[in-house]
Amino acid sequence: MTWPVRIALLVAVVLVPCLAMAQPIDRHAVVSRHNPSLGAVDRHAPLMVGNGDLAFTADITGLQTFPEQYSDLAPLLTMAQWAWHSFPNPEGYTEASSLRLVAVPGRGEQPFAWMRQGLEAKSNPADAWLRENPHRFSLGRVALSIKDKAGRPARFADLSDTRQTLDLWTGALTSHFTYDGEPVVVETRVATGRDAVLVSVRSRLVRLGRLGVSVRYPGVSAKINPDPSDWYHPQRHVTRLVSSASGRVVLQRQLDETTYGSTIDAAGAAVTRTGDHAFEVAALSGDVLKATIDFDREARGRPAPPFAKASAGADARWRNYWTRGGIIDFAGSSDPRAAELERRVVLSQYLMAVNGAGDVPPQEEGLFSNSWNGKFHLEMHPWHTAHFATWGRPALLERSLSWYVDHLPSARAEAARHKVSGAWWPKMAGPEGRNSPSSISPFIMWQQPHPILMAELAYRAHPDTATLKRYGALVEETARLLASWPGWDATKDRFVLGPPIIPVQENHEPLATLNPAFELEYFRQGLTVAQAWRERQGQARDADWDRVIAKLAPMAQRDGLYLAVENDPELWIQAASAKCKGNAVEHCPNRDHPSFLMSYGLIGSDRVDVETMRATLRAVERNWDLRQTWGWDYPMVAMTAARLGEPEDALAWLFKDQKNNQWGVSGMTPRVHLESFLSPSQYAGAGGEDGAGYRRAAETYFPSNGSLLLAVGMMAAGWDGSSGHAPGFPRQGWTVRSEGLRPLP
């Protein structure tokens, strides 16, 4: 081989790929190749548009015209981060009405919002009211009003040629269908800077007076979950006309003590009241109808900007989102999973911007539907939002992080009630921050260090004095709780956690559980980070914190494997038994979250023995009942495998073929309940749908999306102490290009 040929081969093999890696990523191409398109109804995952504060779930027509075509667990709702309601409370229940005294070793009896009777709380109506209130509700239903030639409402069966595409780059949903031989095109957006749905309808049917827009306002159902809308009791709520003008009405809505405003604005159209809570918008001329349906905390009747300007602003907001944050491009990879992983990542970025970027912590269903009455579960908060910081969008994390700052006074009071220092954060709460009664929630504690983790991510994105000042008190007060809650075990010269405590893996008895593995390491890491914050601010280290850091019990082990909790040394013996292996029944320990792996995967604890953790991961892979795991478990385990230097295993976990790790066209994943762990054929025999029909028993679950972003971002950008390009991905089969990502601690 001649030297010129050798040089040419060197250029082709080495320099050309390097030059390609150095080129900016074509972000529009990466995002747009994953635009979700539907040709028919997806009963379980209709598409969403939103702006982080308001979300609108649309059917195949682009609006909310045929809700009956969708699963009961996929209602077509219009939900806002600020839209909360409470039913009347004639008995005057307060949090004190649900408190029960529980013995805490070394601290006497303490009050917890503990529902001994279980979730139904049938024997204590105070528990039921406090658990159900406040709750999220749907602001309204915006639908097409389609009529046949005789003026009768159209049937869904009469629509044909349905097709729908969500343009992720602009956040615009475009829907096409044919009715009575006439094509219809609907464009749907949510405005930026205001909570308004922007609707454009184009068809000859508009000019014929057979196609318009219907706006209806529901009450709140006593059922609340998953669809809080009540369409059957119009006398229980009020829609008051504040003002009207040509093509415009301003309304005030009242549901018990909750009020909000709504304005329907449609230039060149007539807005007609058709019922107590119903309005129709019809064009006065032409084939195009454009309407803005605005929702507001007050009936202010804000002037709507010109429709074209509002639409352009909505598009620009999404372009800004995609061009300024992190991005990953797997183009050029030979691994057949690469395109699917990229699709999941892009769709997750979209869905989390819609559902998880508000000014209060998200609920697990975001703004798609209700579960647990729409309340947020603070232990899930980082799975929803931590990725915003590592993907170059820290401001979106900080929107909900500010909720903790605002609620420091009540968190301090809660800590004092438990006879400890600092700030005690609830597990399940509404925007007011009150504990919700539960048989489990009061004893879950892994949410306590979260504010420190999220504040640290914010600081790593903006390592400046302003960040330290903004969250300094939050970090300090949270750390004081982490240092004062562990109990002192004089017999073993150590600090311990519990009882009472329920770990991440929730199938443990709170009054018997001692030293859950992840909580030990997370409390310790939280204190370690808080000490660094003190030093950054020129303060001395807190000696009491250092004592807890040094003396907090290590994770329990047996036979070279980490245990979930210290008081269950038989974990792996039972997990490997014929009764439990891969098929855990109720009393088997190898089910739910394998959270001991988080001690390394999520937080990289410096007390973890790498080979013990590796052996523990192998034990999980052999013996854990993965049917009874949740959508965020798979990325979490992938993070553990990545830190262990096992990128192939990390990818295998991301693609585990389990019912709670299925990714639909929209990018949504299900949460299948324990009672639904049947094979598709078994489920069909029990009256369900065949194939993927188990999703009929599943709710949408957004922690899957947020945890995927955190894991893949870490695998691409690395973590503290990692080395090399994309350390969490295999060297063979993967071309990983990224921009704007930050390593994980």
C-alpha positions in Angstrom: 0.0 0.0 0.0 1.5 3.3 -1.0 1.9 6.2 1.4 -0.7 8.4 -0.4 -3.3 5.6 -0.1 -2.4 5.2 3.6 -2.8 8.9 4.2 -6.2 8.9 2.5 -7.4 6.0 4.6 -6.2 7.8 7.8 -8.2 10.8 6.8 -11.3 8.8 6.0 -11.1 6.7 9.2 -10.0 9.3 11.7 -10.2 12.8 10.6 -13.5 12.8 8.8 -15.5 11.4 11.8 -13.8 13.9 14.0 -14.7 16.8 11.8 -18.3 15.5 11.7 -18.4 15.4 15.5 -17.2 18.9 15.6 -20.0 20.2 13.4 -23.0 21.8 15.2 -25.9 19.4 15.6 -28.8 20.1 13.2 -31.3 20.4 16.0 -34.3 21.0 13.8 -33.5 17.7 12.0 -33.1 15.8 15.3 -36.4 17.1 16.8 -38.5 17.0 13.6 -37.7 13.4 12.6 -39.6 12.3 15.7 -42.8 14.4 15.2 -45.6 12.0 16.4 -48.2 11.3 13.7 -51.5 9.5 14.1 -53.8 8.1 11.5 -56.4 6.9 14.0 -57.4 7.4 17.6 -54.9 6.2 20.2 -57.3 5.5 23.0 -54.6 5.6 25.7 -52.4 8.5 24.7 -54.0 11.5 22.9 -51.5 14.2 22.0 -50.9 17.3 24.1 -50.0 20.9 23.5 -49.0 23.3 26.3 -46.7 26.0 27.6 -45.7 24.6 31.0 -48.5 26.3 32.9 -51.5 25.3 30.8 -51.9 22.0 28.9 -54.6 21.0 26.4 -55.1 17.3 25.5 -56.6 16.9 22.0 -58.4 14.1 20.2 -57.9 13.1 16.6 -59.8 16.3 15.4 -57.2 18.5 17.1 -59.7 19.6 19.8 -61.8 17.7 22.4 -64.7 16.8 20.2 -65.1 13.0 20.8 -64.0 12.2 24.3 -65.9 9.0 24.3 -63.4 7.5 21.8 -60.7 7.5 24.5 -60.0 5.4 27.6 -61.5 6.5 30.9 -57.8 6.9 32.0 -57.1 9.2 29.1 -59.6 12.0 29.5 -59.5 15.1 27.3 -58.7 17.9 29.8 -57.6 21.5 29.9 -55.5 21.8 33.0 -53.4 24.6 34.6 -50.7 24.5 37.3 -52.7 27.1 39.2 -56.2 25.4 38.9 -57.0 23.9 42.3 -60.4 23.5 43.9 -61.7 22.3 47.3 -65.1 21.0 48.1 -66.9 22.7 51.0 -65.6 21.8 54.5 -68.6 22.3 56.8 -67.0 20.3 59.6 -64.0 22.6 59.6 -61.4 19.8 59.2 -57.8 20.8 59.6 -54.6 18.9 59.5 -54.9 18.2 63.2 -58.1 16.2 62.4 -56.0 13.5 60.8 -53.0 13.3 63.2 -52.4 10.2 65.2 -49.6 9.6 67.8 -46.9 7.2 66.9 -44.1 6.1 69.2 -40.7 7.3 67.9 -37.7 5.7 69.7 -35.9 8.3 71.8 -38.5 11.0 71.1 -41.7 9.8 72.6 -45.0 9.9 70.8 -45.3 12.2 67.7 -48.2 13.1 65.5 -48.4 11.8 62.0 -51.2 12.0 59.4 -51.5 8.3 59.4 -54.5 6.5 58.0 -54.5 3.2 59.9 -57.6 2.2 58.1 -56.1 2.2 54.6 -56.7 4.4 51.6 -60.5 4.4 51.9 -60.5 6.1 55.3 -64.1 5.0 55.8 -64.0 5.3 59.5 -62.6 8.9 59.6 -64.3 11.4 57.2 -61.6 13.9 58.1 -59.0 11.7 56.5 -61.1 11.5 53.3 -61.7 15.3 53.0 -58.1 16.2 53.8 -56.8 13.6 51.3 -59.1 14.7 48.5 -58.7 18.5 49.0 -57.4 20.6 47.4 -57.4 18.9 44.0 -56.8 19.8 40.4 -59.7 20.3 38.0 -60.2 20.8 34.3 -60.9 24.4 33.2 -63.0 23.7 30.1 -63.6 21.6 27.0 -62.9 23.2 23.6 -64.4 21.1 20.8 -65.5 21.3 17.2 -69.2 21.8 16.6 -69.8 19.8 13.5 -73.3 19.4 12.0 -74.8 17.4 9.1 -77.0 19.0 6.5 -80.0 18.6 8.8 -78.3 20.4 11.7 -77.7 17.3 13.7 -74.3 16.7 15.5 -71.8 14.7 13.6 -71.0 11.2 14.6 -67.4 10.1 14.9 -68.0 7.3 12.5 -68.8 9.8 9.8 -65.3 11.2 9.8 -62.7 9.8 7.4 -59.1 10.3 6.3 -58.1 11.3 9.9 -54.4 12.2 10.3 -52.7 14.3 12.8 -49.1 15.5 13.3 -47.5 17.3 16.3 -44.7 19.6 15.1 -42.4 19.4 18.1 -40.3 22.3 16.9 -43.1 24.7 17.1 -45.5 22.9 19.5 -48.3 23.2 16.9 -50.7 20.3 16.4 -52.2 20.0 12.9 -55.2 17.7 12.3 -56.9 16.7 9.0 -60.1 14.8 8.4 -62.9 14.7 5.9 -66.6 15.1 6.8 -69.4 14.8 4.3 -66.9 15.0 1.5 -65.4 18.3 2.8 -61.8 18.4 4.0 -61.1 20.0 7.4 -57.8 21.3 8.8 -57.4 22.3 12.5 -54.4 23.9 14.0 -54.0 23.9 17.8 -51.5 25.7 19.9 -51.2 27.0 23.5 -50.0 30.6 23.7 -46.9 31.8 25.4 -47.1 34.4 28.2 -50.8 33.6 28.9 -52.8 30.5 29.4 -54.8 30.4 26.2 -55.7 27.8 23.6 -55.3 29.1 20.0 -57.6 27.4 17.5 -57.6 27.7 13.7 -60.2 25.8 11.7 -60.2 25.8 7.8 -62.9 24.2 5.7 -65.8 25.1 3.4 -68.0 23.8 6.2 -67.1 26.9 8.2 -68.6 29.2 5.5 -71.7 26.9 5.3 -72.3 27.4 9.0 -71.9 23.7 9.7 -68.5 23.9 11.5 -67.6 26.0 14.5 -66.0 25.8 17.9 -67.8 24.8 21.1 -66.6 25.9 24.5 -68.1 24.2 27.6 -67.2 24.6 31.3 -67.6 21.6 33.7 -68.1 21.4 37.4 -65.9 19.2 39.6 -66.8 15.6 40.1 -66.7 14.0 43.5 -64.8 11.2 41.8 -61.8 13.5 41.0 -59.6 10.8 39.5 -58.7 10.4 36.7 -61.2 12.9 35.2 -62.3 15.6 37.6 -65.0 17.0 35.2 -68.7 16.9 36.2 -71.0 17.5 33.2 -74.2 16.3 35.0 -74.8 18.9 37.8 -74.9 22.4 36.1 -76.5 23.9 39.2 -73.4 23.3 41.3 -71.3 25.9 39.5 -71.7 29.3 37.9 -70.6 30.9 34.6 -71.2 34.6 34.9 -71.0 36.9 31.9 -68.8 39.8 32.8 -68.9 41.6 29.4 -69.5 40.9 25.8 -68.7 42.6 22.5 -68.5 41.6 18.8 -66.7 38.2 18.7 -65.8 38.4 22.4 -67.1 37.3 25.8 -65.5 37.7 29.2 -66.6 35.2 31.8 -66.2 34.6 35.5 -66.4 31.0 36.7 -67.2 30.0 40.2 -67.0 26.5 41.7 -67.7 26.7 45.4 -65.0 29.1 46.7 -62.8 28.7 43.6 -63.1 31.4 40.9 -61.3 31.9 37.6 -61.8 33.8 34.4 -62.2 32.8 30.8 -62.4 34.9 27.7 -63.5 33.7 24.3 -62.1 36.0 21.6 -62.8 35.4 17.8 -62.5 38.3 15.5 -64.9 38.1 12.5 -67.1 35.6 14.4 -70.2 35.5 16.6 -70.0 34.0 20.1 -73.4 32.7 21.2 -74.4 31.4 24.6 -76.0 28.0 24.1 -76.4 26.9 27.7 -75.7 27.7 31.4 -72.0 26.8 30.8 -71.8 26.5 27.0 -70.9 28.8 24.1 -70.5 28.4 20.4 -68.2 30.3 18.1 -69.3 30.7 14.4 -67.5 32.6 11.6 -69.5 35.4 10.0 -67.9 34.7 6.6 -65.2 32.8 4.9 -63.7 29.4 5.2 -61.5 30.1 8.2 -62.4 30.5 11.9 -59.8 31.6 14.4 -60.5 31.6 18.2 -58.5 32.3 21.3 -59.9 30.7 24.5 -58.1 32.3 27.4 -58.0 31.0 31.0 -56.9 33.2 33.9 -56.8 33.2 37.7 -59.1 36.2 37.5 -61.8 37.4 35.1 -59.6 40.3 33.9 -60.7 40.1 30.3 -57.2 40.8 29.0 -57.2 42.0 25.4 -56.1 39.2 23.1 -53.2 39.9 20.8 -53.8 39.4 17.1 -54.2 35.7 16.4 -51.3 35.6 14.0 -49.0 37.3 16.5 -50.1 35.0 19.3 -49.5 31.9 17.1 -46.1 33.2 16.0 -45.2 33.8 19.7 -46.2 30.3 20.6 -44.0 28.8 17.8 -41.1 31.1 18.7 -41.2 29.9 22.3 -40.8 26.3 21.3 -38.0 27.1 18.8 -36.2 28.9 21.6 -36.7 25.8 23.9 -35.1 23.5 21.3 -32.2 25.8 20.3 -31.0 26.8 23.7 -31.1 23.6 25.8 -29.3 20.3 25.6 -29.6 18.0 22.6 -28.4 14.5 21.7 -28.0 13.1 18.2 -27.5 9.4 17.7 -27.4 9.6 13.9 -24.7 7.3 12.4 -25.1 4.7 15.1 -25.3 1.1 13.9 -27.1 -0.2 17.0 -30.7 -0.7 15.9 -31.9 0.7 19.3 -30.4 4.1 18.7 -33.2 5.6 16.7 -35.8 4.5 19.3 -33.8 5.9 22.2 -33.4 9.2 20.4 -37.2 9.2 19.8 -37.9 8.6 23.5 -35.5 11.4 24.5 -36.9 14.0 22.1 -40.5 13.2 23.0 -39.6 13.2 26.7 -38.1 16.7 26.4 -41.3 17.9 24.9 -43.6 16.2 27.4 -41.7 17.4 30.4 -41.7 21.0 29.1 -45.5 20.7 28.9 -46.2 18.8 32.1 -43.3 19.3 34.5 -42.1 22.9 34.1 -44.6 24.8 36.2 -44.2 26.9 39.4 -45.4 24.0 41.6 -44.0 20.5 41.8 -45.7 18.3 39.2 -48.1 15.5 39.9 -47.2 12.1 38.5 -49.7 12.5 35.6 -48.6 16.1 35.0 -51.4 18.0 33.4 -52.8 15.0 31.5 -55.2 13.6 34.1 -55.5 13.2 37.9 -54.2 10.6 40.3 -54.1 11.0 44.0 -56.4 13.9 43.4 -53.9 15.8 41.4 -51.5 16.3 44.3 -47.8 16.2 43.9 -45.6 13.6 45.4 -42.5 15.4 46.5 -40.4 12.2 46.5 -40.9 12.2 42.7 -39.9 15.8 42.2 -36.3 15.2 41.0 -37.4 12.5 38.6 -39.7 15.1 37.0 -37.4 18.1 36.9 -33.7 17.5 37.8 -32.9 16.8 34.1 -33.8 20.5 33.3 -30.5 21.5 35.0 -28.4 18.8 33.4 -29.9 19.5 30.0 -29.1 23.2 30.1 -32.5 24.5 31.2 -32.0 25.2 34.9 -34.6 28.0 35.0 -37.3 25.3 34.4 -36.1 23.4 37.4 -36.0 26.5 39.5 -39.6 27.4 38.8 -40.8 24.6 41.1 -37.8 24.7 43.3 -39.0 28.1 44.5 -42.0 26.4 46.0 -39.8 25.1 48.8 -38.4 28.5 49.5 -41.9 29.9 49.8 -42.9 27.1 52.1 -40.0 27.2 54.5 -42.1 28.6 57.4 -44.6 25.7 57.3 -41.8 23.2 56.9 -40.0 24.5 59.9 -43.3 24.3 61.9 -43.6 20.6 60.8 -40.1 19.8 62.0 -40.8 21.4 65.3 -43.9 19.3 65.7 -41.7 16.3 65.3 -39.3 17.6 67.9 -36.4 18.1 65.4 -34.7 21.1 63.8 -34.8 22.5 60.3 -37.5 22.0 57.6 -39.6 18.8 57.2 -41.1 18.3 53.8 -44.3 16.5 53.2 -44.5 13.5 50.9 -47.9 14.2 49.3 -49.4 17.7 49.2 -51.2 20.3 47.3 -49.9 23.8 46.6 -50.6 24.8 50.3 -48.0 22.3 51.5 -50.2 20.4 54.0 -49.7 16.7 54.6 -52.3 14.5 53.0 -53.4 11.6 55.2 -52.1 8.2 54.0 -51.2 4.8 55.3 -47.8 5.2 53.7 -46.9 8.8 53.0 -46.3 10.2 56.5 -43.3 7.8 57.0 -41.6 8.2 53.6 -38.5 10.3 54.1 -36.5 10.2 50.9 -38.0 13.5 49.8 -36.2 15.3 52.6 -32.8 15.8 50.9 -34.3 16.7 47.5 -34.1 20.4 47.9 -30.4 20.1 48.5 -29.9 18.0 45.4 -31.9 20.3 43.2 -30.3 23.4 44.6 -26.9 21.9 44.0 -27.9 21.2 40.4 -29.0 24.8 40.0 -25.7 26.0 41.5 -23.7 23.8 39.1 -25.5 25.5 36.3 -25.0 29.0 37.7 -22.1 28.8 40.3 -22.5 32.3 41.6 -23.3 34.3 44.7 -26.9 34.9 43.5 -27.7 31.2 43.5 -26.1 30.7 46.9 -28.2 33.6 48.3 -31.4 32.4 46.6 -31.3 28.9 48.1 -28.9 29.2 51.0 -31.6 29.2 53.7 -33.4 26.3 51.9 -30.2 24.2 51.9 -29.4 25.1 55.5 -32.8 24.3 57.0 -33.1 21.1 55.0 -29.7 20.0 56.3 -30.7 20.8 59.9 -33.5 18.3 59.5 -31.2 15.7 57.9 -28.8 16.0 60.9 -31.5 16.0 63.7 -33.9 13.3 62.5 -31.5 10.3 62.7 -31.6 8.7 66.1 -28.5 7.8 68.2 -27.8 4.1 68.8 -25.4 4.2 71.7 -25.0 0.4 71.7 -23.4 0.5 68.3 -22.0 4.1 68.4 -23.9 5.2 65.3 -26.8 7.2 64.0 -29.8 5.3 62.5 -32.8 6.0 60.4 -36.1 4.6 61.7 -38.4 3.3 62.9 -40.7 4.7 61.9 -39.8 5.0 58.3 -40.9 3.6 54.9 -38.2 3.5 52.3 -38.4 4.1 48.6 -39.3 0.4 48.3 -42.6 0.9 49.9 -43.5 -2.7 50.9 -42.0 -2.3 54.4 -43.7 -2.0 57.7 -43.0 1.6 59.0 -42.9 0.7 62.7 -40.3 -2.0 62.2 -38.1 -0.7 59.4 -34.5 0.2 60.3 -31.8 1.8 58.1 -33.1 1.7 54.5 -30.1 1.7 52.3 -30.7 4.6 49.9 -32.0 6.9 52.6 -28.8 6.4 54.7 -26.6 7.4 51.8 -28.9 10.2 50.6 -29.1 11.8 54.0 -25.4 11.7 54.3 -24.8 13.1 50.8 -27.3 15.9 51.5 -25.3 16.9 54.6 -22.0 16.7 52.7 -23.3 19.0 50.0 -24.8 21.4 52.6 -21.4 21.7 54.2 -19.9 22.7 50.9 -22.6 25.3 50.6 -21.6 26.7 54.0 -18.0 26.9 52.9 -18.9 28.6 49.6 -20.6 31.3 51.6 -17.6 31.7 53.9 -19.1 29.9 56.9 -17.5 27.3 59.1 -18.6 23.7 58.8 -21.3 22.6 61.2 -19.7 20.2 63.7 -23.0 18.4 64.4 -23.5 17.7 60.7 -19.9 16.3 60.5 -20.7 14.0 63.4 -23.7 12.6 61.6 -21.8 12.3 58.3 -19.1 10.3 60.2 -21.4 8.2 62.3 -24.5 7.5 60.1 -24.9 3.7 59.8 -23.6 2.2 56.5 -25.8 0.2 54.2 -26.4 -3.3 55.6 -24.9 -6.2 53.7 -25.1 -10.0 53.8 -23.2 -12.5 51.8 -21.6 -9.8 49.7 -24.9 -8.2 48.7 -26.5 -4.9 49.8 -29.8 -5.2 51.6 -32.8 -3.0 51.2 -33.2 -2.5 54.9 -31.1 -3.6 57.9 -34.0 -5.4 59.6 -34.5 -7.8 56.7 -31.3 -9.8 56.3 -33.2 -12.6 54.5 -33.9 -10.4 51.4 -31.8 -12.3 48.9 -32.5 -15.8 50.4 -36.2 -15.2 50.0 -35.8 -13.5 46.6 -34.0 -16.6 45.3 -36.6 -19.0 46.7 -38.9 -20.9 44.5 -41.9 -19.0 45.9 -40.6 -15.5 45.1 -38.0 -15.7 42.3 -39.1 -13.5 39.4 -42.7 -13.9 40.6 -43.0 -12.0 43.8 -46.3 -12.4 45.7 -47.5 -9.9 48.2 -45.2 -11.0 51.0 -42.1 -11.5 49.0 -39.4 -8.8 49.4 -38.1 -8.7 45.7 -40.7 -6.3 44.3 -41.3 -2.6 43.9 -38.3 -0.2 43.6 -34.8 -1.9 44.0 -33.8 1.4 45.6 -30.5 0.3 47.2 -29.1 0.6 43.7 -29.9 4.4 43.8 -27.1 4.8 46.3 -24.7 4.5 43.5 -26.7 5.1 40.3 -28.4 8.4 41.3 -26.0 9.9 43.9 -22.7 8.1 43.5 -22.2 7.6 47.2 -18.5 7.5 48.2 -19.3 4.8 50.8 -20.4 2.3 48.1 -18.2 -0.7 47.5 -18.2 -1.0 43.7 -17.9 -4.8 43.6 -20.6 -5.3 46.2 -22.8 -3.0 44.2 -22.0 -5.0 41.0 -22.9 -8.2 42.7 -26.1 -6.7 44.0 -27.1 -5.6 40.5 -26.5 -9.1 39.3 -28.8 -10.4 42.1 -31.5 -8.0 41.0 -31.2 -9.2 37.4 -31.5 -12.8 38.5 -34.2 -12.6 41.1 -36.2 -9.3 41.1 -39.9 -9.4 40.0 -39.6 -6.7 37.3 -43.4 -6.8 36.6 -43.8 -4.9 39.9 -41.4 -2.1 39.1 -42.2 1.4 37.8 -41.2 3.5 34.8 -38.4 5.3 36.6 -36.8 2.2 37.9 -35.3 1.2 34.5 -33.4 4.5 33.9 -32.4 4.5 37.6 -30.8 1.0 37.3 -29.2 2.0 34.0 -27.5 4.8 35.9 -26.1 2.3 38.3 -24.8 0.1 35.5 -23.3 3.1 33.8 -21.3 4.1 36.9 -20.2 0.5 37.2 -18.7 0.7 33.8 -21.3 -1.5 32.2 -22.8 0.5 29.3 -24.2 -2.5 27.5 -26.1 -3.4 30.6 -27.2 0.2 31.1 -28.8 0.2 27.6 -30.4 -3.2 28.3 -32.1 -1.7 31.3 -33.4 1.3 29.3 -35.0 -1.2 26.9 -36.4 -3.7 29.4 -39.5 -5.2 27.8 -41.8 -4.7 30.8 -45.3 -3.4 31.0 -44.3 -0.2 32.8 -41.6 0.5 30.2 -43.7 0.7 27.1 -43.3 3.9 25.0 -46.2 4.9 22.8 -46.4 7.1 19.7 -46.8 10.2 21.9 -43.8 9.3 24.1 -46.1 8.5 27.1 -45.6 5.5 29.3 -48.1 3.6 31.4 -48.3 2.9 35.1 -49.8 -0.6 35.4 -51.2 -1.3 38.9 -50.3 -4.4 40.8 -53.7 -6.0 40.2 -53.1 -5.7 36.5 -50.0 -7.9 36.2 -51.5 -10.3 33.8 -50.3 -11.4 30.4 -52.1 -9.8 27.5 -54.0 -13.1 26.8 -54.9 -13.4 30.5 -56.0 -9.8 30.5 -58.2 -10.4 27.4 -59.8 -13.3 29.1 -60.6 -11.1 32.1 -62.5 -8.7 29.9 -59.6 -6.4 28.9 -58.3 -5.7 25.4 -55.8 -8.0 23.8 -52.2 -7.2 22.7 -51.2 -4.1 24.5 -54.6 -3.9 26.1 -53.2 -4.0 29.6 -52.8 -0.3 29.1 -56.5 0.1 29.7 -55.6 -0.5 33.3 -52.8 2.0 33.3 -52.4 5.6 33.9 -49.9 7.9 32.2 -46.7 8.2 34.2 -44.3 11.1 33.6 -41.5 10.2 36.0 -40.6 7.7 33.3 -39.8 10.5 30.9 -37.9 12.7 33.4 -35.8 9.8 34.7 -34.9 8.8 31.1 -33.6 12.3 30.4 -31.6 12.3 33.6 -30.1 8.9 32.8 -29.3 9.4 29.1 -27.9 12.9 29.8 -25.6 11.3 32.4 -24.6 8.5 30.1 -23.7 11.1 27.4 -22.2 13.9 29.5 -20.7 11.8 32.3 -20.6 12.3 36.0 -18.1 13.5 38.6 -15.1 11.2 38.3 -16.0 9.7 34.9 -13.7 10.0 31.9 -13.9 9.8 28.2 -16.5 10.7 25.6 -20.1 9.5 26.4 -18.9 7.1 29.2 -22.3 5.5 29.6 -22.5 4.3 26.0 -20.8 1.3 24.4 -17.8 2.1 22.2 -19.2 -0.2 19.4 -22.4 0.6 17.6 -23.1 4.1 19.0 -22.3 7.5 17.6 -23.2 10.0 20.4 -23.1 13.7 19.7 -24.4 16.1 22.3 -24.5 19.8 23.1 -25.5 21.7 26.2 -25.4 18.8 28.7 -23.8 18.9 32.1 -22.3 16.0 34.0 -24.3 14.6 37.0 -22.6 14.8 40.5 
